[in-house]
Amino acid sequence: MFSLDVKSPTPLVMQIVDGFRDLILSGSLRAGAKAPSIRQFAHAHSVSVYTVVDAYDRLVALGYLVSRPHSGFFVRRREVTSHPAVAGVSEGANHNFDSMWYLRRVFENRGLRMKPGCGWLPGDWLFEEGLRRSLRSLAADGSDLGGYGEPKGFAPLRQLVRDLLVEQEIAVSAHQVLLTQGSSQAMDLVARRLVRPGDAVLVDDPGYPNLLFMLRFLGARLIGVPRTPNGYDLVALEALVQEHRPKVFFTQPRLQSPTGSVAHLFHLHKVVQLSEKYQFTVVENDIYADLDAEPRPSLASLDQLQRVVYISSFSKTISPNIRVGFMAAPPDLLEDMAQLKMISGLTSSEFNERLAYGALVDGRWRKHLRSLRDRLAQSHQRVAQKLESLGFGLFSEPKAGLFLWARHPDMPNATELAYKAAEQDILLGPGHLFSATLAPSPWLRFNVAYTDQPQVWQFLEAQRAG
């Protein structure tokens, strides 16, 4: 068939992809032909099963193979011989399918033992005991769990969200709060309400991958606003606003993913001023607010929900499994979003919302948050020191939240490094996933709750030495 070269600088995964592609394009493998099973190929070429799984997934994403349940992988019939391209991304960049693959594999492949590139907390860091107490209480109180629940979500939880926002100096009524299935649904609702194909949309660059893919799917023209350790490149931001006249700016001022940076107050004021002057909506993603020990202003507190839509979630600190998020917005816009929520999926899960409510009113909730913040601060210190000792440069040192954004002068290709790590059961977060243009990047996102493991440090040390 073809051979693999373990000494080649090209990762084994890409050698397999290139080998099959060449065979298919040359006609050596015809449409409908069955590819070797994953285990057969792995055994024949002395590579790990996981490496072959990765390669076959990429070949499916590229349109060369098709997976048939219980039958295996087959050569797909192709009307064209070029790679399928994502709108707005040049084929030569060769990063589009990798990004989609990564997001899918993050959730499908729970078998990866080490996850320094992931975006969630370990289970034993979450409020699991509070959630269990809430579940027991819910089972015992005889509540009616039938029906669909209220369109805007469980009323007591909306009132509690309203009270939490008032603590953050965001004056809002419970009628301006919409509960959603996590922050992702909230952002999806806002995007589908405000964005049309061809619209210019500002996004953090680097930014949140799920949001970037969603906006591309809607046909938006993504305009990346460069992040700095203090927030934004304000000169670039104003120039981009003047040139593109955006409809919306999706941003994460606090403990941003992937950089961990926090926007200074002056930067927040500038964003609000520009939104008023140029009449665009700002969507503030504040899902890490509970992880921040510092009381900070938000865009919503400065703007008081005039042009700002505020989004957050309890999934990061209670449990990702319950998928309970919320948004607060100007009244007319929020009513539109509530209607769109009903059209697209009826109501959100009142059962999950009741579970979250029970955990939040648990007397130990705030103690859990304090303990979690302390634990993250300690992890930040250890991981930052270790990364710097290995020669990594840090974008910023927030000492809070989940992430550090780092690069190494001797490891310029973060994507290749991520492939090598995957072969050793390590999930890294290569920088191009977070780019508005999917451009190659030397940067890596490190989740401090997962990074401080001997195998991770040994892998990075070996790459530095190599």
C-alpha positions in Angstrom: 0.0 0.0 0.0 2.5 2.6 1.3 5.1 2.8 4.0 5.6 5.1 7.0 8.8 6.7 8.0 9.1 7.1 11.8 12.2 9.3 11.3 10.4 11.8 9.0 9.6 15.2 10.4 6.0 14.7 9.0 3.8 13.3 11.8 2.6 9.7 11.3 -1.0 10.9 11.2 -0.3 13.1 8.2 1.8 10.5 6.5 -1.2 8.1 6.6 -3.6 10.9 5.3 -1.2 11.7 2.5 -0.7 8.1 1.6 -4.4 7.3 1.3 -5.0 10.6 -0.5 -2.4 9.8 -3.1 -3.7 6.3 -3.7 -7.3 7.6 -4.1 -6.3 10.4 -6.4 -4.2 8.2 -8.6 -6.9 5.6 -8.9 -5.1 2.9 -7.1 -7.9 2.8 -4.6 -11.2 3.1 -6.5 -14.5 4.5 -5.2 -16.2 1.9 -3.0 -13.0 0.0 -2.1 -12.8 -0.9 1.6 -9.8 0.5 3.5 -8.0 -1.7 6.0 -9.6 -1.8 9.4 -8.1 0.5 12.0 -6.5 -2.5 13.9 -5.3 -4.1 10.7 -3.5 -1.0 9.6 -2.1 -0.3 13.0 -0.7 -3.8 13.3 0.7 -3.9 9.7 2.5 -0.6 10.1 3.5 -0.9 13.9 1.7 2.3 14.9 -0.9 3.0 17.6 -4.6 2.4 17.0 -5.2 6.0 18.1 -2.9 7.3 15.4 -4.9 5.4 12.8 -8.2 6.6 14.2 -7.0 10.2 13.9 -5.9 9.7 10.3 -9.1 8.0 9.3 -11.1 10.8 10.9 -9.3 13.3 8.9 -9.8 11.4 5.7 -13.5 11.3 6.4 -13.5 15.0 7.1 -11.6 15.7 3.8 -14.1 13.6 1.9 -11.8 10.7 0.8 -13.3 8.1 3.1 -16.8 7.4 4.4 -17.5 5.5 7.6 -20.2 2.8 7.6 -21.4 1.6 11.0 -20.3 -2.0 11.7 -18.7 -2.3 8.2 -15.6 -0.1 8.3 -14.2 2.7 6.1 -14.7 2.9 2.3 -13.4 5.2 -0.4 -16.0 7.8 -1.1 -17.2 8.6 -4.6 -15.8 12.1 -5.5 -17.1 14.4 -8.1 -14.1 16.7 -7.7 -10.5 15.9 -6.8 -9.7 19.0 -4.8 -9.9 19.3 -1.0 -13.2 20.6 0.3 -12.7 24.1 1.5 -14.4 26.2 4.2 -15.7 29.5 3.0 -13.2 32.2 3.6 -10.3 29.8 4.4 -7.6 29.2 1.8 -7.0 25.6 0.9 -3.3 26.1 1.3 -3.7 26.8 5.0 -4.7 23.1 5.5 -6.1 23.8 8.9 -9.9 23.8 8.4 -10.5 20.1 8.9 -8.0 19.9 11.8 -10.0 22.4 13.8 -13.3 20.7 13.3 -11.7 17.4 14.0 -10.3 18.7 17.3 -13.6 20.0 18.6 -15.3 16.8 17.8 -12.6 14.6 19.3 -12.5 16.7 22.5 -15.9 15.4 23.4 -15.9 12.0 21.7 -12.5 10.8 22.9 -12.8 10.5 26.6 -10.1 7.8 26.5 -7.3 10.4 26.4 -5.8 10.2 29.8 -4.2 13.6 30.0 -6.1 16.8 28.9 -4.0 19.9 29.4 -5.6 21.5 26.4 -9.2 21.0 27.4 -11.7 23.7 28.5 -13.3 22.3 31.6 -12.5 21.4 35.2 -11.8 17.9 36.6 -14.9 16.3 38.1 -13.5 16.4 41.7 -13.0 20.2 41.4 -16.7 20.7 40.7 -19.6 21.1 43.1 -20.6 17.4 42.8 -21.7 16.9 46.4 -23.9 20.0 46.2 -25.4 18.7 43.0 -26.1 15.3 44.6 -27.8 17.0 47.6 -29.9 19.0 45.1 -30.8 15.8 43.3 -31.8 14.1 46.5 -33.9 17.0 47.5 -35.6 17.2 44.1 -36.4 13.5 44.2 -37.9 13.8 47.7 -40.0 17.0 47.5 -42.7 15.6 45.2 -42.2 18.3 42.5 -44.1 17.9 39.3 -41.4 17.1 36.7 -43.8 16.7 33.8 -44.4 19.3 31.1 -42.0 21.6 29.3 -41.4 24.3 31.9 -41.5 28.0 31.3 -40.3 29.5 28.0 -37.8 31.8 29.8 -36.7 29.1 32.3 -37.4 28.2 35.9 -38.6 31.4 37.6 -36.8 31.0 40.9 -33.5 30.5 39.1 -34.1 33.5 37.0 -34.8 35.6 40.1 -31.6 34.2 41.7 -29.6 35.2 38.5 -31.2 38.6 38.7 -29.9 38.9 42.3 -26.4 37.7 41.4 -26.2 40.3 38.6 -27.3 43.1 40.9 -24.4 42.1 43.1 -22.2 42.8 40.1 -23.9 46.2 39.7 -25.9 45.2 36.7 -29.4 46.5 37.2 -31.8 44.0 35.7 -35.2 42.5 36.3 -36.0 38.8 36.2 -38.0 39.4 33.0 -34.7 40.4 31.3 -33.1 37.0 32.1 -33.4 34.0 29.7 -32.2 30.6 30.8 -30.4 28.5 28.1 -28.8 25.1 27.6 -25.4 26.4 28.6 -23.7 29.5 27.3 -23.2 28.0 23.9 -27.0 28.0 23.2 -27.1 31.6 24.4 -24.5 32.7 22.0 -26.1 30.7 19.2 -29.5 32.4 19.8 -27.8 35.9 19.8 -25.9 35.1 16.6 -28.9 33.8 14.8 -31.0 36.8 15.8 -28.4 39.5 14.9 -26.1 38.0 12.2 -26.9 37.6 8.5 -24.6 36.1 5.8 -22.0 38.6 4.8 -22.3 40.7 8.0 -19.0 41.9 9.5 -18.7 40.6 13.1 -15.9 41.4 15.5 -14.4 38.6 17.6 -11.5 38.2 19.9 -8.4 37.0 18.2 -7.4 34.6 19.5 -10.9 33.6 20.7 -13.4 30.9 21.5 -13.4 28.1 18.9 -17.0 27.0 19.2 -18.2 30.6 18.6 -15.9 31.1 15.7 -17.2 28.0 13.9 -20.8 28.9 14.6 -20.3 32.4 13.1 -18.6 30.9 10.0 -21.5 28.5 9.6 -23.9 31.5 9.6 -21.9 33.1 6.9 -20.4 36.0 9.0 -17.3 37.8 8.0 -15.1 37.4 11.0 -13.0 40.4 11.9 -10.4 39.5 14.5 -9.7 42.1 17.2 -6.1 41.4 18.6 -6.0 40.6 22.3 -3.3 42.0 24.5 -2.4 41.1 28.1 -4.5 44.1 29.2 -7.5 43.5 27.0 -7.5 44.8 23.4 -5.3 46.5 20.9 -7.5 49.6 21.1 -5.9 51.4 18.1 -6.6 48.3 15.9 -10.1 47.9 17.4 -11.2 51.5 16.5 -9.7 51.2 13.0 -11.5 47.9 12.4 -14.8 49.4 13.6 -14.4 52.4 11.3 -13.5 50.2 8.3 -16.0 47.4 8.6 -18.9 48.9 10.6 -19.7 45.6 12.4 -23.1 44.5 13.5 -21.9 42.8 16.6 -18.7 42.4 18.7 -18.5 39.0 20.5 -16.0 39.3 23.3 -14.8 37.7 26.6 -13.2 40.5 28.7 -12.6 38.5 31.8 -10.2 35.4 32.1 -10.5 35.0 28.4 -10.2 31.7 26.6 -7.5 31.0 25.4 -5.3 33.7 26.7 -6.5 34.0 30.3 -6.2 37.8 29.9 -8.4 40.4 31.7 -9.4 43.6 30.0 -8.6 46.7 32.1 -11.4 49.2 33.0 -10.2 51.7 30.4 -10.5 49.1 27.7 -14.0 48.3 28.8 -15.0 52.0 28.6 -13.5 52.3 25.1 -15.6 49.3 23.9 -18.8 50.8 25.3 -18.0 54.2 23.8 -17.3 52.7 20.3 -20.5 50.6 20.5 -22.5 53.7 21.2 -20.8 55.8 18.6 -21.0 53.2 15.8 -24.2 51.5 16.8 -23.2 47.9 17.2 -24.2 45.3 19.8 -21.7 43.9 22.2 -22.1 40.3 23.3 -20.2 39.8 26.6 -19.3 36.2 27.4 -18.5 36.1 31.1 -18.6 32.4 31.8 -15.6 32.5 34.1 -16.9 35.2 36.4 -17.3 32.8 39.3 -13.7 31.8 39.0 -12.5 35.4 39.5 -11.7 36.4 43.1 -11.4 40.0 42.2 -14.6 42.2 42.0 -14.4 43.7 38.5 -16.6 45.8 36.4 -18.1 44.2 33.3 -19.2 45.7 30.0 -22.8 45.1 31.1 -22.3 47.0 34.4 -20.9 50.0 32.5 -23.5 49.9 29.8 -26.5 48.7 31.9 -27.7 46.5 29.1 -28.3 49.3 26.6 -26.2 47.8 23.8 -24.6 44.9 25.7 -26.0 41.3 25.9 -24.5 39.6 28.9 -24.0 35.8 28.8 -22.8 33.4 31.5 -23.2 29.9 32.8 -23.2 27.6 35.8 -21.8 24.7 33.8 -18.2 25.5 34.5 -18.4 25.4 38.3 -21.3 23.1 39.1 -21.1 20.5 36.4 -20.8 20.7 32.5 -23.4 17.9 32.4 -26.3 20.0 33.6 -25.9 22.6 30.8 -27.5 25.6 32.5 -26.6 29.0 31.2 -28.3 32.4 30.9 -28.4 35.7 29.2 -29.5 39.2 30.2 -30.3 41.7 27.4 -32.3 44.8 26.5 -36.1 43.9 26.9 -37.1 43.9 23.3 -34.1 41.9 22.2 -34.5 39.4 25.0 -38.2 38.8 24.0 -37.0 38.0 20.4 -34.4 35.6 21.8 -37.0 33.8 24.0 -39.2 33.4 20.9 -36.3 32.0 18.9 -35.5 29.6 21.7 -39.0 28.3 21.6 -38.9 28.0 17.8 -35.6 26.1 17.8 -36.0 23.8 20.8 -39.1 24.7 22.9 -38.0 25.2 26.5 -34.7 24.4 28.2 -34.7 21.6 30.8 -36.5 22.7 33.9 -35.2 19.5 35.6 -31.6 20.7 35.1 -32.5 24.3 36.1 -34.0 23.0 39.3 -30.9 21.0 40.0 -28.7 24.1 39.4 -31.0 26.2 41.6 -30.7 23.7 44.5 -26.9 23.7 44.2 -26.7 27.5 44.1 -28.9 27.9 47.3 -26.9 25.3 49.1 -25.2 26.9 52.1 -21.8 25.5 50.9 -21.9 27.0 47.4 -19.9 30.1 48.2 -17.4 28.2 50.3 -16.9 25.9 47.3 -16.2 28.9 45.0 -13.7 30.3 47.5 -11.9 26.9 47.7 -12.0 26.5 43.9 -10.5 29.9 43.3 -7.7 29.2 45.8 -7.0 25.9 44.2 -6.8 27.4 40.7 -4.5 30.2 42.0 -2.1 27.6 43.4 -2.2 25.7 40.1 -1.5 28.8 38.1 1.6 29.5 40.1 3.0 26.0 39.8 2.2 25.6 36.1 3.4 29.1 35.1 6.7 28.5 37.0 7.2 25.1 35.3 6.4 26.4 31.8 8.9 29.2 32.2 11.5 26.8 33.5 11.1 24.8 30.3 11.6 28.0 28.2 8.0 28.9 27.4 6.9 32.5 27.2 3.6 33.4 28.8 1.1 35.8 27.2 -0.1 36.9 30.6 -0.3 35.6 34.2 -3.9 36.1 35.4 -3.4 33.9 38.5 -7.1 33.0 38.2 -9.4 31.1 35.8 -8.5 28.0 33.8 -5.9 29.0 31.2 -2.4 30.0 30.4 -1.4 30.9 26.8 2.2 30.1 26.1 4.7 29.5 23.3 8.2 28.1 23.1 10.8 29.5 20.7 12.0 26.0 19.8 8.5 24.7 19.1 7.1 26.9 16.3 4.5 24.5 15.0 1.9 24.0 17.8 -0.3 21.8 15.5 2.5 19.3 14.8 3.2 19.3 18.6 -0.4 18.5 19.3 -0.4 15.6 16.9 2.7 14.2 18.6 1.1 14.7 22.0 -2.1 12.8 20.9 0.0 9.8 20.1 1.1 9.8 23.8 -2.5 10.2 25.1 -2.1 13.9 25.7 -4.6 16.4 24.5 -3.0 19.8 23.7 -4.8 23.0 22.5 -2.8 24.3 19.4 -3.2 28.0 18.7 -4.7 27.8 15.2 -7.9 26.5 16.7 -8.5 29.8 18.4 -7.6 32.0 15.4 -10.2 34.0 13.5 -8.4 33.2 10.3 -7.4 29.6 11.2 -3.8 30.8 10.7 -0.9 28.6 11.9 0.3 29.6 15.4 3.1 28.7 17.8 0.8 29.3 20.8 -0.7 26.6 23.0 -3.6 26.8 25.5 -2.8 25.1 28.9 -5.6 24.3 31.4 -3.8 24.7 34.7 -6.2 22.2 36.4 -4.9 19.4 34.0 -1.4 20.4 33.1 0.6 19.7 36.3 1.2 16.0 35.5 4.6 14.3 35.3 3.8 12.8 31.8 2.9 16.2 30.4 6.1 17.8 31.7 8.2 14.8 30.4 6.6 15.1 27.0 7.3 18.9 26.8 10.8 18.4 28.1 11.5 15.8 25.4 10.2 18.1 22.7 12.4 20.9 23.9 15.4 18.5 24.0 14.6 17.1 20.5 
